[in-house]
């Protein structure tokens, strides 16, 4: 798949259902945090960012699409690695500023090759 390297900003025009769009509370960049969770185990896999268009693509294609803050472009998880995320459900939190995307993860979720982006990255906690 060819990657468009033209600098972009998140889309302000999207085919996202206006009723859904009205419930979102976006950050200053127009993004909402998306927590990605394995649907059958509850395992938290990663965190990504979505604008209205990324959410629309996620809801309508069955595959998770993010807005890459570093690359300033859309990316669909697994297009280059083969480690796809198949959407099972999407929920909005009570404040409207975060999404819970439940998926069937194929392969590693993290770009480093680990199952989750949190695996082996625990921080010490004092009790």
N, C-alpha and C positions, 0 to 999 in steps of 0.2 A: 504494500500500500504506500503510495507516495505521500510524503508529508509536506504540507504547505508551510513554508518557512517565513511567510509574510507576517510581521508582527500584528497581533490581533488583540482586541480587548473582548471581554465576555459580551455576548450578544445582548442587546437590549430588546431586540425584536425576536420573538420566539413563538412557536405554535403551542407552547405550554398552555393548558387550560387556564383561562383567566381566573377562575375560582381558586385553583391551586396556587397560581402566581400571587394572588392577593393575600394568601396566608403566610407567605415566606417573609422572613426578616433577614435581609441580606446584610453583609458587612459593607464597608465603604467601597470595596472593589466589586460589589454586586454578587458576592459568593455566599454559599451556605455550606457548612461542614457536612460531610456525608460519612457516617460511621458504617463500615462494611463488616457484616457479621455472617459467619457460616450458618445457614438456615437450620440445620439439623442438630448441631452441637452447641450453638450459642457462642462459639469462639469468635472473639473480635480479631479481624484480619488486618484491617488498615483504616486509615482516615484519608479521605480525599476531599476535593472541593468541587462544587457544582454551581453553575449559574442556571438560569431558566432553560436555556437551550440544552445543556448537558442533562438536566433533569428530564426534559421532554424526550430526548434520545433514549435515556435509561428506561423511562416508562413505556416507550413505544417499540423498542427494538429487542428487549429481552436481554440486552448486554449492558454492562455498566460503562458509562461515559463520564469522564471528568474534565474539568478545566485545569490545565497545568499552569500554575502560577509562575514556575520558572521558565517554561518554554513559551508561555503565552499562546497556547493552542489547545484544541480539544484532543483528547486521546481516549481511545476505547481500550480498556484493560484487556490484554492478551493478544492484540493484533500483531505485535512483533514477537512476543515470548511464547504465545500459545497457551498461556495461563489465564484462561478466560474466567469471567465472573458472570454466571447465568442468574438473572434476576428472578427471585421467588416472591419478594414483596418489598414495598417501600412504605415507610411511615414517617410522619412529621412529628417532631417533639412538641410538647405543650406550649413552648414559647415561639415556635415557628422558625427557630434559628439553627436547627440541626435535623438531618435526615438519618434514619436507620434503614439501610439497604441490606436485606437478607438475601444471600446468594448461595449458589452451589459453586464453590471455588474449584477450578480444575488446575492442579499444580500449585506452585508457590504463589502467594499473594504479594510478597515483597520483591522488589527489584533486585535485592541482594541474594535471592534464591531461597530464603527461609519461608516456612509456611505462613507466618504472620510478620508484620512489620515490627512487632513487639518482642518476638522470640529472642531470648538471650540478651535482652536490653533492659533488664530489671534494675531499678535503682534501690540503694539501701534505704530502709525505713527504720527510724528509731521508734521504740515503743515507750 
